Amino acid sequence: MTAELVRGQNHTLPQTRLEIRVSAGSPVVAGATLGDENGVVRGAEWIAHPGSPQLPGLEVSQQAAAGHRLAVDLEALPETVHRVTVLLALPVGVGGPTRFGATAAPFIAVTGLDGTEIATFTLTGLDAESAVSALELYRRQGAWKVRAVGQGYAAGLAEMLADQGLAGAAELAASIQEAVARSLARSVAPPPPRTPEGDRVRQASGPSDPGPAPAAPPQPPAVTPVQPAADPGTASVAASAPTSGGPINYAHPRRQHAAPPTPPPTAPPAQPGQAAQPVAGDATGWSMDERLYNQIWGMFEDLARAAAAYRSAVDFAESRMDQELDRSLSDPRNRIGGAGDRAREEARAKRDELTARAREVLDRDLAQLAAEAAVVEPALPAAYAGWDNPVWHAHRIPMELPMALRLGDLHLPERTGLRIPLLVRLPLERGIWVDSGRTASEAAALLDSDRLRRLAMETAVLHAARLLAVYPPGEFSVHVIDPAGSAAGPLAPLVDAGVLAGPPAAGPQGVASVLAHLTRRVDLVQMAVRAGAADSLPPDLDTGEQLLVVNDFPHGFDDRAVTQLRYLADEGPAVGVHLLMVADREDASAYGPVLDPLWRSLLRITPVADNHLADPWVGHAWTYEPPVTPPGSRVLEQVLAAVTAARRAAGR
């Protein structure tokens, strides 16, 4: 029976290999400290946190997330450790809540490896605290117990670590938050909140859950449909207005009704003894596009958790074999004759059996997901589809903004052929950085600099073209800064189609002119939104979404231009100005840490395959595959021609 703890209550732990699940209302940092017999943390090496996620017997997540799973093996802890304290903290400087009182109460469950709950604790009563010692596992008379703590700290991580006796607590707290900020810069944006019944309508014979079920997610925020704008020219401004720090509204930005969701399609009846066939759109949503979007996120999470369960099972099998070998070899009787050899063979046989069973479960799940991907991919709308999808050949410029945009594909080493589309919400909530540096990845290091820079710019052009193709006519403009004119080749499709807002800006004067124009737009729209006076905007101001493509940064940029670019990256997305940078971070190394916030604010992608992106559930390193057009295809030119024709028809 599960023990539902209240603050100060304890409970005996029946086993030593545990999982601690955290569910919070917003992304939190999860970590753990090790304490001696007096509860003192002797040094930074006694703390598991996103910058140093693994200690003997302890592993935590490498990034901030609304859900965490911490792995604990109490037998593997050093003998000097008598206490494990699980800590939670709100990430600093990411625009989220700054106190626990402004978000849903975190929920913590201590479970066995089979998913059975041992004890749970809901951290109620928090207010101004930004860090909290949630619970502790402690050794008492040779046995381990769990105690609900719930001690909050208004001064954050530094105060909490100092309270546990750690010297240099402020410096370590700052380094932890820095590690979290770095992980946010490389992580895929979190999925939309689940409905209480769950976004996905999984088939009864769908992928089996190879691991423990996740803790119940927090209830999603209420969604208020967007009302029609009085002035069509200001619709994009209203949709991009900041939310004053509240929860993100995941409603479709152009939905103007509150009809009940369309029920998802159902699979045809399965033959006796056969698995039900997957169906495209088997998730809840207001439209087929929204159902497909939710289905892709569900597939993404399914694959992440299936791979995590497999890797955990393999690690457990290896650990168990090592323990059995250690016990066998510690017995002097097994050192004579063939007893030791038999013990080793038996331990390896058990390891192989456990690994084979885990692989069998994984293969079954992968097969189901591959079958699902096979029916989902052909059904995707253009905004979600790859460039090789036939949907692009019949594409017409839409009259409404789609929910999301595909930036490429993601896959894991367990099955590289199973690709998950990387979708980001529209309008873009953060800028994009196409890393053209040779040190970005092993694949990049094999290419010469000129080839890599060209590939990076071609990737940026494909993203810009896709954005132009999915926005209604006249509601999206693209500006280009190419200081030295080095990207003339990759930019040719955009220039020849006449879809740019103006010729690519070259030289310091061109850089200054474009930045001044977009900075003015951000300033004016911000003032209009804050004052509630959108009708007072100058008549020459384009209120449509704007994209700034920057090549070879910081070439051609002086200090003023760099400051303006940082301002656009920080303030632009909220009012419809977005950044797409093609740059090698090493080229800007002379600026030192001044530009660190800029790089962290952008979603980093690469022009060649690279495993640098992390999912928001378990933090796997996913291999990102950039978008490419089929060899010899003219799909890009056809799409841009459709954009030009739609603009002419609309009189833009």
Buried (B, 14 or more C-beta within 10 A) or exposed (E): EEBEBEBEEBBEBEBBBBBBBBBBBBBBBBBBBBBBEEBBBBEBEBBBBBBBBEBEBBBBBBBBBBBBBBBBBBEBBEEEBBBBBBBBBBBBEBEBBBBBBBBBBBBBBBBBBEBEBBBBBBBEEBEEBBBBBBBBBBBEEEEBBBBBBBBBBEBBBBBBBBBBBBEEBBEBBEBBBBBBBBBBBBBBBBBBBBBEEEBBBBBEEBBEBBBBEBBEBBEBBEBEBBEEBEEEBBBBBBBBBBEEEEBEBBBBBBBEEEEEEBEBEEBEEEEEEEBBBBBBBBBBBBBBBBBBBBBBBBBBBBBBBBBBBBBBBBEBBEBBBEEBBEEBEEEEEBEEEEEBEEBBEBBBEBBEEBBEEBBEBBBBBBBBBBBBBEBBBEBBBBBBBBBEBEBBEEBEBBEBBBBBBBBBBBBBEBBEEBBBBBBBBBBBBBBBBBBBBBEBBEBBEEBEEEBBBBBBBBBBBBBBBBBBBBBBBBBBBBBBBBBEBBBEEBBEBBEEBEBBBEEBBBEBEBBBBBBEBBBEBBEBBBEBBEEEEBEEBEEEBBBBBBBBBBBBBBBBBEEEBBBBBBBBBBBBBBBBBBBBBBBBBEBBEEBEEEBBBBBBBBBBBBBBBBBBBBBBBBBBBBBBBBBBBEEEBEBBBEBBBBBBEBBEEEEE
